C-alpha cells in the first residue's frame, strides 16, 4: 500500500503512557487505576503468566475440554495471581515496582484453593453445601475472602459490600420479618454452598471463563492491530465534517468501539479523550460534550454483536441462543443511537455549530481503501449467524484480526505484538473475573435462601397483576442495583431477583430479561451515581453530578425503549415482517420527536407548551399501536404548522464564534492522518 496522509499512524506515533520502566517496554497502553509499575524479573514473570492465561483458555475451550469446576477454579486462580500482582491493595503500594510479600501470600492462597478443588473433586461434588468437612469450610472462606479482595482492588467497594450484605443475610434470616425471613444456615453449609458450582463457580464464572476471556482478548487484538484506530478514523471520515461533527463522531466511534469494548466507562475514556476536546473546540459546552460521550459510550453495551458480558449471562440463564439475542437487540440499539444522534444534531442547529474542515479529517477514499480492517467484525457476525458456537466464532475473529494486521504497513502483528495483545487482554479481563466471581456469591446466596422466588411472589402480589407496575418496579430495582456497579453484576443479580417475577406474569422471557438488562446498562448514566458520566466529567473538567443529569437528559430514549419493545414486540423481531417494519418506523419518528421535545427545537425554537405536547406525541409513537400512532401523527402535523407561524425565531448568532479554531489545537498528525 502506498503511504498517504490518511494512512494509519505508526505504532510509535504517540509516546506510550508509563506502564513499565524504560528497561521493560511493555504494551502500548495506559495504566489502569491502582496498577503497579512492575519491573525486572517480576514484570517478565507476570507478562509470561498473561500469555499462559490466554493460551490456557484458548486451548481448553477449543481443543481439550476439562471438568467445569476445575477449569473455572483455574480461571479464577490464574486471574487472581495476575490481579494481586498487578493491582495494589492500598494507595501507597501503587508506586511500588515489586510485589510485596503479603501479595505473594495471597497469590499462593489462590493457587492452593484451586489445588484443593482439583485434588478433592470427586468428594467435593457430593459433600459441599450438605455435609462439608472442616477443610472444605476453611478453603471456602479463604476463597471467598480472596475474591472479595480482588474485586475491591480492581473495582472498589460497591460489589464486595453487596456480597457481604447477602452473606450476612444468610445468617440473619431467622431474625428478619416477612418475606425476608428464612430458617438460617450454619457457616459450614453457607460458605461451602456458595463456594461451589451453585455460586462462585456457577453461571457467572462460566461466562467469565469462556466467553469473556475470548472477547476481551479479541478486543485487545483489535486495539494492537490498529482496527480500533481505524474505527475512530472511519467515524471522523463519515461525520467529522457535518454540523457539530465531533459530537456525531463520538456517537459513531463509541458505537463501533462498544462492539469490542463492552464497558461504558472504559469506552467513554477510550474515545472521550479525543472527541470531548474536539466537541468543545467547535462550540459545544463542556458539560454537554462530556454527557454526549458518556451516553454514546453506554450504548456500546447494548449494541450487537458483543453487547458486554451481560448478554452472555442472559444467553446462559434463559437458554435463548446468543445469535437470537443479538438479532433481537439490533432495533433497540438503533433507536438508542439514533436518539443520541438527533440530540446532538438539534443542539448543533440551535447553537449554529459547524463541523471540522475536511482538510483535518481522514479522506473517505483512505478509509474505504483500508476497509478490510472491518473483516474481524464481519467474521465474528457471520460465524455466529452460521451457527458456530460463540467460543469458536470469537476464536476465528481473533485469528482474522491477526491476519488482517499483516496487510497494514504500520500495524503488522509479529510475536511481540501478539504477546502484548495477550498481556493487555489479561489485564483488562481481571476486573471481569472479579465481577463475575463476586456476582456468583450473590447469586449463590439468592439460590440458597430462596429470596429470589419470594421476591418474585412479592412483586407479583404488589403489582396486582398489572404488568405496567411490575415493569416499573423492575426498572427501579435494576437501576438501583446498577448504581456504582458494573453492568454484569447488576444484571446477574436483577436477573436472579426480578426477571423470574416478570416471567411469572406471562411476560416472554426474552422481553423480561432484555428489559432488565437495558436498565442495568443505563444505570451508568443515571444520577446520582453514573459511572460513565463521572468518567467523562474528569476529561471535560465538569461537575460529575451535573454531567450525570445532562447524560440522563440525552439518553432519555433509553429509558423508554424497554417499555416500547414490551408493548411493541416487533422491535425485538417478534411478529410478522409488516408489524416489525411498522413498529420500527413509528419508533424512529418517536425518538426524533423526543429529541425535539428535549432540545426544544422543531422547525424553530419551541416554547414550553409545544414541547410538552411534542413529548406526548413522541410517547404515543414510541408506544406503537394504530390508534396511538394516528394520534401522534396528527399532533405532529398540527405542531408543524403552529411552529411555522408562532414558533420562536432563533436570533442570528455570530457565525465566526461557532467556527473551528486553528488546526494547531486539534487532533495530532496521527489522528488527522498527516505524515
C-alpha positions as a printed Julia matrix, in Angstrom:
675×3 Matrix{Float64}:
   0.0     0.0    0.0
   1.24    3.45  -0.77
   1.67    5.89   2.06
  -0.75    8.82   2.19
  -1.6    11.43   4.75
  -4.57    9.37   5.91
  -2.77    6.1    6.46
  -2.94    4.51   9.88
  -0.43    6.1   12.24
   2.66    4.06  13.01
   2.81    2.05  16.22
   5.09    4.68  17.76
   3.11    7.69  16.55
   2.46    8.76  20.12
   4.56    8.06  23.2
   3.06    5.37  25.35
   2.0     6.33  28.83
   4.2     4.98  31.59
   3.28    1.43  32.25
   6.67   -0.12  32.81
  10.16    1.14  33.25
  12.37    2.14  30.38
  14.11   -1.21  30.6
  10.84   -3.13  30.35
   8.98   -1.66  27.41
   5.55   -3.11  27.83
   2.41   -2.94  25.7
   1.41    0.43  24.3
  -1.36    1.05  26.77
  -2.03    3.46  29.65
  -2.21    2.42  33.29
  -5.4     1.33  34.95
  -6.39    2.72  38.37
  -4.32    1.12  41.11
  -1.95   -0.6   38.7
   1.65   -1.18  39.75
   4.65   -0.49  37.54
   6.37   -3.84  37.83
   9.98   -4.1   36.73
  12.72   -6.68  36.31
  12.07  -10.38  36.68
   8.68   -9.81  38.3
   7.43   -7.91  35.26
   8.67  -10.67  32.94
   7.16  -13.37  35.18
   3.66  -11.89  35.11
   3.98  -10.93  31.45
   4.59  -14.65  30.82
   1.68  -15.53  33.13
  -0.62  -13.38  30.99
   0.41  -15.32  27.89
  -0.16  -18.61  29.75
  -3.57  -17.36  30.95
  -4.76  -16.6   27.41
  -3.16  -19.68  25.86
  -4.69  -21.96  28.51
  -8.21  -20.66  27.84
  -7.94  -20.81  24.05
  -6.57  -24.37  24.2
  -9.11  -25.74  26.69
 -12.09  -24.02  25.08
 -11.26  -25.06  21.53
  -9.34  -28.32  21.76
  -9.4   -30.17  25.08
 -12.34  -29.6   27.46
 -11.83  -30.31  31.16
 -14.06  -30.62  34.22
 -16.06  -27.37  34.55
 -15.35  -26.86  38.25
 -11.61  -27.39  37.85
 -11.47  -25.21  34.73
 -13.32  -22.35  36.37
 -11.23  -22.6   39.54
  -8.02  -22.44  37.47
  -9.51  -19.45  35.66
 -10.08  -17.62  38.95
  -6.72  -18.7   40.41
  -4.65  -17.51  37.44
  -6.69  -14.32  37.23
  -6.25  -13.72  40.95
  -2.5   -14.33  40.8
  -2.17  -11.81  37.99
  -4.55   -9.36  39.71
  -2.86   -9.43  43.12
   0.5    -8.84  41.45
  -0.6    -6.03  39.14
  -3.15   -4.16  41.27
  -2.08   -2.62  44.56
  -4.06   -3.21  47.72
  -3.55    0.31  49.08
  -2.73    3.73  47.68
   0.95    3.95  48.6
   1.64    0.5   47.15
   0.79    1.77  43.64
   4.23    3.34  43.44
   5.99    0.1   44.31
   7.86   -1.58  41.46
   7.72   -5.02  43.08
   5.06   -7.31  44.53
   5.05   -7.04  48.36
   5.3   -10.16  50.46
   1.65  -10.05  51.57
   0.52  -10.25  47.95
   2.75  -13.26  47.36
   0.84  -14.96  50.21
  -2.46  -14.03  48.54
  -1.23  -15.46  45.24
  -0.16  -18.67  46.95
  -3.52  -18.92  48.74
  -5.39  -18.52  45.44
  -3.38  -21.31  43.85
  -3.88  -23.52  46.91
  -7.69  -23.19  46.69
  -7.58  -24.47  43.13
  -5.19  -27.27  44.08
  -7.57  -28.35  46.85
 -10.57  -28.41  44.49
  -8.69  -30.36  41.8
  -7.35  -32.99  44.19
 -10.63  -33.49  46.1
 -13.07  -33.0   43.23
 -14.97  -36.3   43.47
 -15.59  -35.94  47.2
 -16.48  -32.22  46.99
 -19.17  -32.87  44.39
 -21.14  -34.86  46.99
 -20.49  -33.09  50.28
 -20.14  -29.29  49.77
 -23.21  -27.41  50.9
 -24.59  -30.56  52.53
 -22.14  -32.3   54.88
 -18.87  -30.4   54.4
 -15.68  -31.23  56.24
 -13.67  -28.69  58.21
 -11.06  -28.28  55.48
 -13.8   -27.67  52.89
 -15.1   -24.86  55.07
 -11.66  -23.31  55.57
 -10.9   -23.33  51.83
 -14.34  -21.89  51.03
 -13.94  -18.98  53.47
 -10.42  -18.32  52.21
 -11.52  -18.44  48.57
 -14.43  -16.05  49.12
 -12.23  -13.58  51.02
  -9.68  -13.64  48.18
 -12.39  -12.95  45.6
 -13.78  -10.02  47.59
 -10.28   -8.55  47.99
  -9.55   -8.89  44.27
 -12.86   -7.19  43.47
 -12.1    -4.35  45.89
  -8.72   -3.76  44.27
  -9.99   -3.71  40.72
 -13.45   -2.14  41.06
 -13.81   -0.57  44.5
 -16.07   -1.34  47.44
 -19.59   -1.38  45.92
 -19.79   -5.02  44.82
 -17.86   -6.51  47.78
 -20.17   -4.67  50.19
 -23.22   -6.01  48.35
 -21.81   -9.55  48.53
 -21.13   -9.17  52.26
 -24.68   -7.94  52.81
 -26.04  -11.08  51.14
 -23.7   -13.28  53.18
 -24.89  -11.56  56.35
 -28.47  -12.14  55.2
 -27.74  -15.86  55.18
 -27.09  -15.71  58.93
 -29.69  -13.09  59.92
 -32.67  -14.59  58.1
 -34.33  -16.1   61.19
 -34.45  -12.66  62.82
 -35.93  -10.74  59.84
 -39.64  -10.09  59.25
 -41.99  -11.05  56.45
 -40.7   -12.08  53.06
 -37.06  -11.7   54.18
 -37.31  -14.42  56.83
 -35.67  -17.81  56.34
 -34.51  -20.57  58.67
 -30.81  -19.63  58.66
 -27.75  -21.72  57.81
 -24.61  -22.86  59.55
 -21.38  -21.19  58.46
 -20.06  -24.51  57.12
 -23.04  -25.11  54.87
 -23.37  -21.48  53.77
 -19.76  -20.92  52.71
 -19.24  -24.28  51.05
 -22.54  -23.94  49.15
 -21.59  -20.51  47.85
 -18.01  -21.56  47.04
 -19.17  -24.27  44.63
 -20.92  -24.7   41.29
 -24.03  -23.26  42.99
 -22.4   -19.86  43.49
 -18.87  -18.64  42.77
 -18.21  -21.29  40.11
 -21.7   -21.13  38.63
 -23.16  -19.36  35.6
 -21.42  -16.02  36.09
 -17.94  -17.51  36.31
 -18.77  -19.86  33.46
 -19.41  -16.79  31.3
 -16.2   -15.17  32.52
 -14.07  -18.26  31.86
 -15.5   -18.94  28.42
 -16.92  -16.01  26.5
 -15.37  -13.03  28.28
 -11.76  -14.14  28.04
 -12.09  -14.77  24.31
 -13.84  -11.49  23.57
 -11.73   -9.27  25.81
  -8.59  -10.71  24.2
 -10.26  -10.18  20.82
 -10.74   -6.52  21.76
  -7.06   -6.28  22.72
  -6.06   -7.76  19.35
  -8.29   -5.19  17.62
  -6.53   -2.46  19.55
  -2.97   -3.61  18.89
  -3.7    -4.41  15.23
  -4.9    -0.85  14.57
  -8.54   -1.79  14.0
  -9.68    0.33  16.95
  -7.83    3.31  15.5
  -9.47    2.57  12.16
 -12.95    2.61  13.74
 -12.33    6.12  15.03
 -10.86    7.23  11.72
 -13.89    5.85   9.87
 -16.19    7.76  12.22
 -14.33   11.01  11.52
 -14.46   10.43   7.76
 -18.21    9.75   7.92
 -19.34   12.51  10.28
 -16.48   14.87  11.16
 -17.45   17.45   8.52
 -21.16   17.58   9.46
 -22.58   20.31  11.68
 -21.43   19.64  15.2
 -19.27   16.92  13.63
 -17.15   15.84  16.63
 -20.3    15.04  18.65
 -21.56   12.84  15.83
 -18.14   11.25  15.63
 -18.47   10.46  19.34
 -21.76    8.67  18.62
 -20.35    6.62  15.73
 -16.97    5.9   17.31
 -18.48    4.91  20.65
 -20.87    2.57  18.86
 -18.02    0.93  16.93
 -15.68    0.81  19.93
 -18.51   -0.52  22.06
 -18.76   -3.6   19.85
 -15.34   -4.63  21.11
 -15.1    -2.84  24.47
 -18.33   -3.7   26.22
 -17.86   -1.39  29.23
 -19.4     2.07  29.45
 -16.71    3.83  31.5
 -13.85    2.19  29.59
 -15.43    3.06  26.26
 -16.01    6.65  27.41
 -12.39    7.14  28.39
 -11.04    5.47  25.25
 -12.93    7.68  22.8
 -13.7    10.67  25.04
 -10.07   11.73  25.39
 -10.19   12.55  21.68
 -13.8    13.55  21.0
 -14.53   15.73  24.05
 -11.8    18.35  23.32
 -12.94   18.46  19.69
 -16.59   18.92  20.7
 -15.57   21.82  22.89
 -13.5    23.26  20.07
 -16.43   23.55  17.65
 -18.63   25.2   20.29
 -20.33   22.53  22.41
 -20.42   23.35  26.12
 -18.06   21.19  28.23
 -20.85   19.57  30.2
 -22.8    18.73  27.06
 -19.68   17.29  25.41
 -18.97   15.05  28.4
 -22.61   13.94  28.52
 -22.66   13.06  24.82
 -19.62   10.81  25.18
 -20.98    9.16  28.35
 -24.37    8.49  26.76
 -22.95    7.2   23.48
 -20.37    5.02  25.24
 -23.03    3.47  27.46
 -24.89    2.38  24.35
 -21.94    0.22  23.36
 -23.12   -2.4   25.86
 -26.45   -2.87  24.07
 -25.01   -2.9   20.56
 -24.51   -6.26  18.84
 -22.51   -8.33  18.24
 -20.75   -8.39  21.65
 -23.07   -6.35  23.91
 -20.89   -6.63  27.0
 -20.79   -9.55  29.41
 -24.43   -9.28  30.43
 -25.67  -10.65  27.11
 -23.61  -13.82  27.55
 -25.08  -14.32  31.01
 -28.55  -13.75  29.55
 -27.97  -16.5   27.0
 -26.87  -18.91  29.74
 -29.76  -18.11  32.1
 -32.57  -18.08  29.54
 -31.28  -20.77  27.18
 -32.01  -18.45  24.26
 -29.34  -18.83  21.54
 -26.89  -15.94  21.53
 -27.47  -15.43  17.81
 -31.15  -14.81  18.53
 -30.29  -12.36  21.3
 -28.05  -10.2   19.13
 -30.64  -10.13  16.34
 -33.34   -9.09  18.82
 -31.09   -6.31  20.16
 -30.47   -4.64  16.78
 -33.54   -2.38  16.57
 -33.49   -1.2   20.24
 -29.79   -0.35  19.84
 -30.59    1.52  16.63
 -33.26    3.54  18.43
 -30.79    4.38  21.2
 -28.05    5.68  18.94
 -30.44    7.43  16.56
 -31.91    9.25  19.54
 -28.49   10.42  20.74
 -27.61   11.46  17.18
 -30.76   13.59  16.94
 -29.96   15.16  20.31
 -26.5    16.33  19.21
 -27.75   17.39  15.78
 -30.51   19.57  17.2
 -28.04   21.09  19.66
 -25.82   21.96  16.71
 -28.8    23.54  14.92
 -29.74   25.61  17.98
 -26.19   26.82  18.55
 -25.27   27.15  14.86
 -22.25   24.87  15.26
 -20.06   23.83  12.35
 -18.07   20.69  11.65
 -14.35   20.18  11.18
 -12.73   21.3    7.92
 -12.32   18.4    5.53
  -8.6    19.08   5.43
  -8.4    17.99   9.07
 -10.22   14.68   8.8
  -9.3    11.43   7.05
 -10.46   11.16   3.46
 -13.26    8.75   2.64
 -11.02    7.24  -0.02
  -8.36    6.23   2.51
 -10.99    4.79   4.85
 -12.52    2.72   2.06
  -9.07    1.58   0.99
  -8.48    0.15   4.46
 -11.98   -1.27   4.83
 -10.52   -4.77   5.07
  -9.88   -3.9    8.72
 -13.6    -4.47   9.29
 -13.07   -8.13   8.38
 -12.67   -9.37  12.01
 -16.07   -7.96  12.99
 -17.62   -9.38   9.81
 -16.07  -12.79  10.56
 -17.5   -12.67  14.08
 -21.04  -11.8   12.97
 -21.1   -14.25  10.06
 -19.71  -17.07  12.21
 -22.39  -16.57  14.85
 -25.18  -16.39  12.26
 -23.85  -19.54  10.55
 -24.38  -21.44  13.78
 -20.83  -21.68  15.1
 -20.51  -21.65  18.88
 -19.76  -18.28  20.45
 -16.34  -19.55  21.51
 -15.45  -20.77  18.03
 -16.76  -17.56  16.43
 -14.7   -15.43  18.82
 -11.59  -17.53  18.18
 -11.99  -17.22  14.4
 -12.49  -13.45  14.73
  -9.36  -13.21  16.87
  -7.34  -15.14  14.28
  -8.71  -12.99  11.44
  -7.57   -9.86  13.31
  -4.03  -11.2   13.32
  -4.2   -11.95   9.59
  -5.76   -8.56   8.76
  -2.92   -6.76  10.53
  -0.41   -8.33   8.13
  -1.9    -6.27   5.29
  -1.23   -2.96   7.05
   2.04   -1.1    6.75
   2.49    0.03  10.34
   0.46   -2.45  12.42
   1.74   -5.86  11.35
   1.45   -8.13  14.38
   4.53  -10.22  14.99
   5.24  -12.39  18.05
   5.92   -9.35  20.3
   2.69   -7.61  19.27
   0.71  -10.82  19.81
   2.24  -11.19  23.29
   1.44   -7.53  24.03
  -2.18   -8.12  23.0
  -2.37  -11.12  25.31
  -0.98   -9.05  28.18
  -3.44   -6.21  27.56
  -6.32   -8.68  27.24
  -5.4   -10.41  30.5
  -5.06   -7.12  32.32
  -8.44   -5.93  31.03
 -10.24   -9.16  31.89
  -9.14   -9.32  35.55
 -11.84   -6.88  36.64
 -14.46   -9.0   34.88
 -13.12  -12.17  36.53
 -13.58  -10.47  39.9
 -17.03   -9.12  38.98
 -18.35  -12.47  37.84
 -16.95  -14.34  40.84
 -18.4   -11.78  43.28
 -21.72  -11.81  41.43
 -21.62  -15.59  41.86
 -21.52  -15.07  45.63
 -24.7   -13.01  45.45
 -26.42  -15.43  43.07
 -25.44  -18.35  45.3
 -26.95  -16.65  48.37
 -30.15  -15.88  46.45
 -30.38  -19.55  45.47
 -29.6   -20.84  48.98
 -32.05  -18.58  50.83
 -34.78  -18.67  48.18
 -35.17  -14.89  48.37
 -35.45  -14.69  44.57
 -38.6   -16.76  44.48
 -40.15  -14.95  47.43
 -39.31  -11.57  45.96
 -40.91  -12.62  42.67
 -44.05  -13.57  44.57
 -43.97  -10.21  46.35
 -43.56   -8.38  43.06
 -46.45  -10.36  41.65
 -48.75   -9.53  44.57
 -47.8    -5.84  44.83
 -48.35   -5.26  41.13
 -51.78   -6.9   41.49
 -51.4    -8.49  38.06
 -50.61   -5.09  36.5
 -47.74   -5.72  34.13
 -47.01   -2.0   33.86
 -46.48   -1.68  37.64
 -44.35   -4.81  37.65
 -42.2    -3.39  34.86
 -41.91   -0.09  36.69
 -40.7    -1.82  39.85
 -38.31   -3.95  37.81
 -36.9    -0.83  36.18
 -36.25    0.87  39.52
 -34.64   -2.22  41.05
 -32.33   -2.81  38.05
 -31.22    0.83  38.03
 -30.61    0.92  41.78
 -28.61   -2.32  41.63
 -26.56   -0.91  38.78
 -25.58    2.32  40.52
 -21.88    2.09  41.25
 -21.65   -1.5   40.0
 -20.63   -2.96  36.63
 -23.47   -3.93  34.32
 -22.5    -7.6   34.5
 -23.04   -7.81  38.26
 -26.15   -5.6   38.19
 -27.8    -7.73  35.52
 -26.79  -11.03  37.15
 -28.43  -10.0   40.42
 -31.51   -8.45  38.8
 -31.94  -11.49  36.54
 -32.0   -13.69  39.65
 -34.34  -11.49  41.69
 -36.59   -9.58  39.27
 -36.74  -11.35  35.92
 -38.38  -14.54  37.27
 -41.25  -12.43  38.63
 -41.77  -10.83  35.24
 -41.77  -14.22  33.53
 -44.31  -15.45  36.1
 -46.6   -12.64  34.92
 -46.63  -14.21  31.44
 -44.05  -11.82  30.02
 -41.96  -13.52  27.33
 -38.53  -14.46  28.81
 -36.67  -12.62  26.02
 -38.63   -9.43  26.73
 -38.3    -9.78  30.52
 -34.54  -10.32  30.52
 -33.82   -7.75  27.82
 -35.93   -5.27  29.82
 -33.86   -5.83  32.97
 -30.6    -5.81  31.01
 -31.34   -2.41  29.45
 -31.9    -0.74  32.78
 -28.81   -2.35  34.26
 -26.9    -0.75  31.36
 -28.4     2.74  31.58
 -27.65    2.88  35.3
 -24.22    4.08  34.08
 -25.82    7.43  33.11
 -28.48    7.6   35.83
 -27.93   10.19  38.6
 -26.7    10.38  41.24
 -24.18    7.53  40.73
 -23.47    7.49  36.98
 -20.08    5.86  36.37
 -19.85    6.71  32.66
 -20.73   10.36  33.28
 -18.21   10.53  36.11
 -15.5     9.19  33.77
 -16.16   11.78  31.06
 -16.58   14.65  33.52
 -12.97   14.13  34.58
 -11.88   14.58  30.96
 -14.04   17.68  30.41
 -13.32   19.14  33.89
 -17.02   19.44  34.66
 -19.08   18.71  37.76
 -19.86   14.95  37.86
 -23.4    15.34  39.22
 -24.48   17.97  36.67
 -22.85   15.91  33.92
 -24.82   12.85  35.02
 -28.09   14.79  34.83
 -27.16   16.03  31.35
 -26.37   12.43  30.34
 -29.74   11.32  31.69
 -31.44   14.0   29.55
 -29.6    12.99  26.38
 -30.22    9.29  26.98
 -33.91    9.69  27.82
 -34.92    7.44  24.92
 -33.04    4.56  26.55
 -35.45    4.69  29.49
 -38.44    4.42  27.16
 -37.21    1.85  24.66
 -37.67   -1.17  27.03
 -41.31   -0.21  27.58
 -41.61    0.25  23.81
 -40.43   -3.26  23.0
 -42.71   -4.65  25.7
 -45.79   -3.05  24.14
 -44.45   -3.44  20.57
 -42.56   -6.78  20.46
 -41.84   -6.18  16.8
 -38.89   -4.08  18.0
 -37.35   -7.36  19.21
 -38.14   -9.03  15.86
 -41.13  -10.82  17.36
 -44.02  -10.87  14.89
 -44.62  -10.59  11.16
 -42.35   -8.52   8.89
 -45.1    -5.92   8.42
 -45.51   -5.46  12.18
 -41.72   -5.25  12.67
 -41.36   -2.58   9.95
 -44.29   -0.5   11.24
 -43.12   -0.7   14.87
 -39.61    0.34  13.86
 -40.72    3.2   11.6
 -43.05    4.77  14.16
 -40.49    4.31  16.95
 -37.83    6.1   14.86
 -40.17    9.03  14.33
 -40.98    8.92  18.03
 -37.34    9.19  19.14
 -36.85   12.14  16.79
 -39.83   13.88  18.34
 -38.49   13.01  21.78
 -35.18   14.67  20.89
 -37.07   17.7   19.58
 -39.05   17.97  22.81
 -35.95   17.64  25.0
 -33.91   20.1   22.92
 -36.82   22.5   22.37
 -36.39   22.69  18.6
 -38.84   21.73  15.87
 -38.66   23.92  12.77
 -37.93   26.75  15.2
 -37.2    27.09  18.89
 -40.18   25.81  20.91
 -41.97   27.29  23.88
 -42.72   25.14  26.93
 -46.31   24.19  25.98
 -45.46   22.92  22.46
 -42.54   20.97  23.94
 -44.9    19.22  26.36
 -47.3    18.4   23.52
 -44.38   17.15  21.41
 -43.26   14.89  24.26
 -46.74   13.38  24.42
 -46.7    12.81  20.64
 -43.32   11.12  20.93
 -44.6     8.75  23.61
 -47.64    7.79  21.52
 -45.46    6.91  18.52
 -42.85    5.03  20.56
 -45.6     3.02  22.28
 -46.87    1.61  18.98
 -50.44    0.71  18.09
 -52.56    2.02  15.23
 -54.6     4.42  17.37
 -51.65    5.91  19.25
 -49.66    6.25  16.01
 -52.56    8.12  14.38
 -52.82   10.44  17.39
 -49.09   11.1   17.32
 -49.02   11.86  13.59
 -51.97   14.24  13.93
 -50.26   16.12  16.76
 -47.02   16.42  14.8
 -48.75   17.83  11.73
 -50.56   20.4   13.87
 -47.35   21.34  15.67
 -45.53   21.8   12.38
 -47.96   24.47  11.19
 -48.05   26.02  14.66
 -44.27   26.32  14.73
 -44.18   27.8   11.26
 -46.45   30.59  12.4
 -45.86   31.04  16.12
 -42.52   29.39  16.88
 -39.79   31.48  18.47
 -37.39   32.99  15.96
 -33.83   31.97  16.7
 -31.66   35.09  16.91
 -28.78   35.23  14.47
 -25.53   34.15  16.09
 -22.05   35.38  15.39
 -21.1    32.67  12.92
 -17.46   33.38  13.39
 -17.72   32.29  17.02
 -19.04   28.87  16.06
 -16.38   28.1   13.51
 -13.45   25.86  14.14
 -10.32   27.11  15.78
  -6.96   26.83  14.07
  -5.83   23.33  13.3
  -2.98   23.57  15.76
  -5.35   22.9   18.68
  -6.99   19.8   17.25
  -6.03   16.24  16.58
  -2.4    15.49  16.22
  -0.94   14.45  12.92
  -1.53   10.8   13.64
  -5.27   11.29  14.17
  -5.64   13.57  11.13
  -3.73   11.07   9.09
  -0.94   13.58   8.31
   2.58   12.28   7.81
